[in-house]
Amino acid sequence: MSENFVFESREYQQRAIQQAINFFAAGKESVLIESPVGSGKTVMGLMVIKHLQKLDPELKVNWVASRKHILEQTDRLNREFFHCQVTPVSVFDNNPPKAGLVVLDEAHHEATQSCLNMYEKTGNRLTLGLSATPLRTDKMRLSFQETVRTCSIQTLIKQGVLAQYHSYKMPLWNVELAAKVYCQAPDKWGKTLVFFKTIAECRMFAELLNSKHITCEVVSANSRRDAQLDMFINGNLQVIANVSVLSEGFDLPDLQSVFIRDGSRLPVIQMAGRGLRKSPTKKICNIVQSEQSVFQCEKIANPAESFKYVRDCWLACSDNTQAIIQTLAESIELLNNRQECRLPMFITQAPHKIFVSLNSRCRRW
């Protein structure tokens, strides 16, 4: 992380840092910074700490997270660039050190029992939360007194902070179709993270890819995760399938594609966010979803290009392509139902030709 780190003073970061500092100065005890993936939440948190420790050099700070690699990345970044007095602490630590300030990374976990136990043992007076998605699927409310909101993913893409993405829509989401789509063009998808709802689905997907000599492993809470991620980062593993263990806190800028299972707003934002970081070797991220997902990535930000999977090929889409597809499907069904009318061969075998003639902005991929 720190090897490629370049500190940039961004306006939204400075504004958020100052607002958080002002809230603490006004006597607020808990502040949440809500900011998208890749916006520099860790930098903002460390800058707030740096200011507070200038005012109070004796202020003890615990940086709390649920994942070991998050704590390691933050500790390395702090030691090399910010030099704050911070203790990395796992949220599951049964005996956390006392501290006046707790910084809670991935703060949407704040309502969990492990966090409540940690607060009680730490005895902190101040809490700073950091989260890209301060939402909970169980509807429990977070208890931060104030929230500082920075900017949207769409804004960060426009500013060039995050990568643009291409949206790929499959008609439905299942293991067989996802594997088929990947195996049709493995070089295009490249280093890929795939999400399913169950470990069984992950294993089936991995078996299908491995049978095509595409290296894929399943990462879970019980797998050899560190070794698998090292292989993935180093390019010795092409694809990782998982349920949710890598939906947050896993940052790999050169991740080229993300296959996202059907889901609601929170998990989709988390899953898509894994692929939106920029790197020198990646300017575009491929995000693959099904049309049936409750929450579509287009609600997060506009894609640079959109594609739809029709009859084993990808069609590039303009805004009115869906209407064209629907009209064509209805017309074909109507013609098929007419016994006296035979459907022309070019319609049944090469539907993409019709798309090209109807709309020059639709093309076959």
C-alpha positions as CSV (number, residue, x, y, z in Angstrom):
1,M,0.0,0.0,0.0
2,S,2.6,2.6,1.1
3,E,4.9,1.8,-1.8
4,N,2.4,3.3,-4.3
5,F,1.1,5.9,-1.8
6,V,1.1,9.6,-2.9
7,F,-0.4,12.1,-0.5
8,E,-2.6,14.5,-2.3
9,S,-4.3,17.3,-0.5
10,R,-7.9,17.1,-1.8
11,E,-10.5,19.8,-1.0
12,Y,-13.2,17.3,0.2
13,Q,-10.6,15.7,2.5
14,Q,-9.5,19.0,4.1
15,R,-13.2,20.0,4.5
16,A,-14.1,16.7,6.2
17,I,-11.0,16.8,8.5
18,Q,-11.9,20.3,9.6
19,Q,-15.5,19.5,10.2
20,A,-14.6,16.5,12.3
21,I,-12.1,18.6,14.3
22,N,-14.8,21.3,14.8
23,F,-17.3,18.8,16.1
24,F,-14.8,17.4,18.6
25,A,-13.9,21.0,19.7
26,A,-17.6,21.7,20.2
27,G,-17.9,18.9,22.7
28,K,-19.2,16.1,20.5
29,E,-17.9,12.7,21.6
30,S,-18.5,10.6,18.5
31,V,-18.2,11.6,14.8
32,L,-18.6,9.6,11.7
33,I,-16.8,10.4,8.4
34,E,-18.8,8.9,5.6
35,S,-16.7,8.8,2.4
36,P,-16.6,6.5,-0.6
37,V,-14.1,3.7,-1.3
38,G,-10.8,5.1,-2.5
39,S,-11.5,8.6,-1.1
40,G,-8.7,8.3,1.5
41,K,-10.6,7.6,4.7
42,T,-7.5,6.3,6.4
43,V,-5.6,9.5,5.5
44,M,-8.5,11.6,6.9
45,G,-8.6,9.6,10.1
46,L,-4.8,10.0,10.6
47,M,-5.0,13.7,9.9
48,V,-7.7,14.1,12.6
49,I,-5.5,12.2,15.0
50,K,-2.5,14.3,14.2
51,H,-4.4,17.5,15.0
52,L,-5.9,16.1,18.2
53,Q,-2.5,14.9,19.5
54,K,-1.0,18.3,18.8
55,L,-3.6,19.7,21.2
56,D,-3.1,16.9,23.6
57,P,0.2,15.0,23.2
58,E,-0.9,12.5,25.9
59,L,-4.0,11.4,24.0
60,K,-3.9,7.7,23.5
61,V,-5.5,6.4,20.3
62,N,-6.6,2.9,19.4
63,W,-7.2,2.2,15.7
64,V,-9.8,-0.6,15.7
65,A,-10.7,-2.9,12.7
66,S,-12.1,-6.4,12.2
67,R,-9.4,-7.5,9.7
68,K,-5.7,-8.0,10.2
69,H,-4.6,-6.7,6.9
70,I,-6.5,-3.4,7.4
71,L,-4.7,-2.8,10.7
72,E,-1.3,-3.7,9.0
73,Q,-1.9,-1.3,6.1
74,T,-3.0,1.5,8.4
75,D,0.0,1.0,10.7
76,R,2.4,1.0,7.8
77,L,1.0,4.1,6.3
78,N,1.0,5.9,9.7
79,R,4.6,5.0,10.5
80,E,5.9,6.0,7.1
81,F,4.0,9.2,6.6
82,F,2.0,10.6,9.6
83,H,3.9,9.5,12.7
84,C,0.9,9.6,15.0
85,Q,0.9,7.6,18.3
86,V,-1.6,4.9,17.4
87,T,-2.2,1.4,18.6
88,P,-3.7,-1.1,16.1
89,V,-6.4,-3.1,17.9
90,S,-8.6,-5.9,16.6
91,V,-12.3,-5.4,17.4
92,F,-12.2,-9.0,18.7
93,D,-9.4,-8.3,21.2
94,N,-10.6,-9.5,24.6
95,N,-8.2,-7.1,26.4
96,P,-7.8,-3.9,24.4
97,P,-5.6,-1.2,25.8
98,K,-7.1,1.9,27.4
99,A,-7.4,4.9,25.1
100,G,-9.0,8.3,25.0
101,L,-9.9,8.1,21.3
102,V,-11.0,5.1,19.4
103,V,-11.0,5.2,15.6
104,L,-13.3,2.6,14.3
105,D,-12.6,1.5,10.7
106,E,-15.5,0.0,8.8
107,A,-17.7,1.8,11.3
108,H,-21.0,0.2,10.1
109,H,-20.0,-2.6,12.4
110,E,-20.3,-0.2,15.4
111,A,-23.6,-1.7,16.6
112,T,-22.2,-5.2,17.0
113,Q,-21.7,-6.7,20.4
114,S,-17.9,-7.0,19.9
115,C,-17.7,-3.2,19.4
116,L,-19.8,-2.5,22.5
117,N,-17.6,-4.8,24.6
118,M,-14.5,-3.1,23.2
119,Y,-15.8,0.4,24.1
120,E,-16.5,-0.7,27.6
121,K,-13.0,-2.2,28.1
122,T,-11.2,0.7,26.4
123,G,-12.9,3.4,28.4
124,N,-12.6,5.9,25.5
125,R,-14.3,9.3,25.7
126,L,-14.0,10.1,22.0
127,T,-14.9,7.9,18.9
128,L,-14.2,8.6,15.3
129,G,-15.9,6.3,12.8
130,L,-14.8,5.8,9.2
131,S,-17.1,4.1,6.6
132,A,-18.0,4.1,2.9
133,T,-21.3,2.5,3.6
134,P,-22.7,3.4,7.0
135,L,-25.8,1.2,6.4
136,R,-26.8,-2.0,8.1
137,T,-28.9,-4.8,6.6
138,D,-30.4,-5.5,10.0
139,K,-31.7,-1.9,10.3
140,M,-29.9,-1.2,13.6
141,R,-28.9,2.4,14.0
142,L,-25.4,3.6,14.5
143,S,-24.9,5.9,17.5
144,F,-22.6,8.6,16.2
145,Q,-23.7,12.1,17.3
146,E,-22.5,13.8,14.1
147,T,-21.8,12.7,10.5
148,V,-19.4,14.3,8.1
149,R,-20.2,13.5,4.4
150,T,-17.6,14.1,1.8
151,C,-18.5,13.3,-1.8
152,S,-20.0,10.7,-4.1
153,I,-18.4,7.9,-6.1
154,Q,-19.7,9.7,-9.2
155,T,-17.7,12.8,-8.2
156,L,-14.5,10.9,-7.5
157,I,-14.8,9.2,-10.9
158,K,-15.2,12.6,-12.6
159,Q,-12.3,13.9,-10.7
160,G,-10.1,11.0,-11.8
161,V,-9.6,9.7,-8.3
162,L,-11.5,6.5,-9.0
163,A,-11.5,4.4,-12.2
164,Q,-14.3,4.6,-14.7
165,Y,-16.2,1.3,-15.2
166,H,-17.9,-0.6,-17.9
167,S,-21.2,-2.2,-17.0
168,Y,-22.0,-5.7,-18.2
169,K,-25.5,-7.1,-17.7
170,M,-26.3,-10.8,-17.8
171,P,-30.0,-11.9,-18.0
172,L,-29.7,-13.8,-14.7
173,W,-27.2,-14.7,-12.1
174,N,-26.1,-18.3,-11.7
175,V,-22.9,-20.3,-11.4
176,E,-23.0,-21.8,-14.9
177,L,-23.6,-18.6,-16.7
178,A,-21.0,-16.6,-14.8
179,A,-18.4,-19.3,-15.5
180,K,-19.4,-19.4,-19.2
181,V,-19.0,-15.7,-19.5
182,Y,-15.6,-15.6,-17.8
183,C,-14.3,-18.6,-19.8
184,Q,-15.3,-17.0,-23.1
185,A,-12.9,-14.1,-22.6
186,P,-10.5,-14.7,-19.7
187,D,-7.9,-12.2,-21.0
188,K,-10.5,-9.5,-21.1
189,W,-11.7,-10.0,-17.5
190,G,-8.2,-10.5,-16.2
191,K,-7.6,-10.5,-12.4
192,T,-11.2,-11.0,-11.2
193,L,-13.1,-11.1,-7.9
194,V,-16.4,-13.1,-8.0
195,F,-19.2,-13.0,-5.4
196,F,-21.7,-15.7,-4.7
197,K,-24.3,-16.3,-2.0
198,T,-23.0,-19.7,-0.8
199,I,-19.6,-21.5,-0.5
200,A,-21.1,-24.3,-2.5
201,E,-21.7,-22.0,-5.4
202,C,-18.1,-20.6,-5.1
203,R,-16.7,-24.2,-5.2
204,M,-18.8,-25.1,-8.2
205,F,-17.6,-22.0,-10.0
206,A,-14.0,-22.7,-9.2
207,E,-14.3,-26.2,-10.5
208,L,-15.7,-25.0,-13.8
209,L,-12.9,-22.5,-14.3
210,N,-10.2,-24.9,-13.2
211,S,-11.5,-27.5,-15.7
212,K,-10.7,-24.9,-18.4
213,H,-7.2,-24.4,-17.0
214,I,-8.1,-21.0,-15.5
215,T,-6.8,-20.8,-11.9
216,C,-9.5,-20.0,-9.4
217,E,-9.7,-20.6,-5.7
218,V,-12.3,-20.0,-3.0
219,V,-11.5,-17.7,-0.2
220,S,-13.5,-18.1,3.0
221,A,-13.1,-17.6,6.8
222,N,-11.6,-21.1,7.0
223,S,-9.4,-21.0,3.9
224,R,-5.6,-20.2,3.8
225,R,-6.6,-16.6,3.0
226,D,-3.3,-14.9,3.4
227,A,-1.5,-17.3,1.0
228,Q,-4.4,-17.1,-1.5
229,L,-4.4,-13.3,-1.5
230,D,-0.6,-13.2,-1.9
231,M,-1.0,-15.5,-5.0
232,F,-3.8,-13.3,-6.3
233,I,-1.9,-10.0,-5.8
234,N,1.3,-11.4,-7.4
235,G,-0.6,-12.7,-10.4
236,N,-0.2,-16.4,-9.7
237,L,-4.0,-16.8,-9.3
238,Q,-6.4,-15.4,-11.9
239,V,-9.8,-15.5,-10.1
240,I,-11.0,-15.6,-6.5
241,A,-14.5,-16.6,-5.6
242,N,-16.0,-15.7,-2.2
243,V,-19.3,-15.0,-0.4
244,S,-18.6,-11.8,1.5
245,V,-15.2,-12.1,3.2
246,L,-13.6,-9.8,0.6
247,S,-16.6,-7.4,0.2
248,E,-14.9,-4.7,2.4
249,G,-11.4,-3.9,3.5
250,F,-9.8,-5.6,0.6
251,D,-8.0,-3.1,-1.7
252,L,-6.2,-4.2,-4.8
253,P,-5.9,-1.3,-7.3
254,D,-5.1,-3.5,-10.3
255,L,-8.2,-5.7,-9.8
256,Q,-9.6,-5.7,-13.4
257,S,-13.1,-7.1,-13.0
258,V,-15.8,-7.8,-10.3
259,F,-18.6,-10.2,-10.8
260,I,-21.4,-9.2,-8.4
261,R,-24.1,-11.5,-7.2
262,D,-27.7,-10.1,-7.0
263,G,-28.1,-8.0,-3.9
264,S,-29.4,-4.9,-2.2
265,R,-27.8,-1.5,-1.9
266,L,-25.2,-2.1,0.8
267,P,-23.6,-5.3,-0.4
268,V,-23.6,-4.1,-4.0
269,I,-21.8,-0.9,-3.2
270,Q,-19.3,-2.8,-1.1
271,M,-18.7,-5.4,-3.8
272,A,-18.4,-2.9,-6.6
273,G,-16.1,-0.7,-4.6
274,R,-13.4,-3.4,-4.7
275,G,-12.8,-2.7,-8.4
276,L,-13.0,1.1,-8.5
277,R,-9.5,2.0,-7.3
278,K,-7.2,3.2,-10.0
279,S,-3.7,1.9,-10.8
280,P,-1.1,2.7,-13.5
281,T,-2.1,-0.5,-15.3
282,K,-5.9,-0.1,-15.1
283,K,-8.1,2.8,-16.2
284,I,-11.3,0.9,-16.6
285,C,-13.0,-1.6,-14.3
286,N,-15.4,-4.3,-15.6
287,I,-18.4,-4.8,-13.4
288,V,-20.7,-7.7,-14.2
289,Q,-24.2,-8.0,-12.7
290,S,-27.5,-9.6,-13.7
291,E,-30.5,-7.6,-14.8
292,Q,-32.5,-9.0,-11.9
293,S,-30.4,-7.6,-9.1
294,V,-32.4,-5.3,-6.8
295,F,-29.7,-2.7,-6.8
296,Q,-27.8,-1.8,-10.0
297,C,-24.4,-0.2,-10.1
298,E,-25.8,2.6,-12.3
299,K,-27.4,4.0,-9.1
300,I,-23.8,4.5,-7.8
301,A,-22.3,6.1,-10.8
302,N,-22.8,6.3,-14.6
303,P,-20.7,3.7,-16.5
304,A,-18.4,4.8,-19.3
305,E,-20.0,2.1,-21.5
306,S,-22.8,-0.5,-21.0
307,F,-23.1,-4.0,-22.5
308,K,-25.9,-6.6,-22.5
309,Y,-25.4,-10.3,-22.9
310,V,-27.7,-11.6,-25.7
311,R,-27.4,-15.0,-27.3
312,D,-23.8,-15.7,-26.2
313,C,-22.4,-12.3,-27.1
314,W,-22.1,-8.9,-25.6
315,L,-24.0,-6.0,-27.3
316,A,-22.9,-2.4,-26.5
317,C,-25.9,-0.5,-25.4
318,S,-27.2,3.1,-25.7
319,D,-29.9,4.3,-23.4
320,N,-32.7,3.0,-25.6
321,T,-31.3,-0.4,-26.3
322,Q,-33.5,-2.1,-23.7
323,A,-36.6,-0.8,-25.6
324,I,-35.2,-2.2,-28.8
325,I,-34.5,-5.6,-27.3
326,Q,-38.0,-5.8,-25.8
327,T,-39.6,-4.8,-29.1
328,L,-37.5,-7.3,-31.1
329,A,-38.3,-10.1,-28.6
330,E,-42.1,-9.3,-28.9
331,S,-41.9,-9.2,-32.7
332,I,-40.1,-12.5,-32.9
333,E,-42.6,-14.1,-30.6
334,L,-45.5,-12.7,-32.6
335,L,-44.0,-14.0,-35.9
336,N,-43.3,-17.4,-34.4
337,N,-47.0,-17.7,-33.4
338,R,-48.2,-17.1,-36.9
339,Q,-48.2,-20.5,-38.6
340,E,-48.5,-18.9,-42.0
341,C,-45.5,-16.7,-41.6
342,R,-41.9,-18.1,-41.6
343,L,-39.4,-16.1,-39.7
344,P,-36.5,-14.8,-41.9
345,M,-33.3,-16.7,-41.2
346,F,-31.3,-13.5,-40.4
347,I,-33.6,-12.7,-37.5
348,T,-33.3,-16.1,-35.8
349,Q,-29.5,-16.5,-36.3
350,A,-28.0,-13.1,-36.2
351,P,-30.1,-10.7,-34.0
352,H,-27.1,-8.4,-33.6
353,K,-27.5,-7.3,-37.2
354,I,-30.9,-5.9,-36.4
355,F,-29.4,-4.0,-33.5
356,V,-26.9,-2.4,-35.7
357,S,-29.5,-1.3,-38.3
358,L,-31.8,0.0,-35.6
359,N,-29.3,2.0,-33.7
360,S,-25.8,2.8,-34.8
361,R,-24.7,3.1,-31.2
362,C,-25.4,-0.6,-30.5
363,R,-22.6,-2.8,-31.6
364,R,-21.5,-6.4,-31.1
365,W,-18.7,-7.0,-28.6
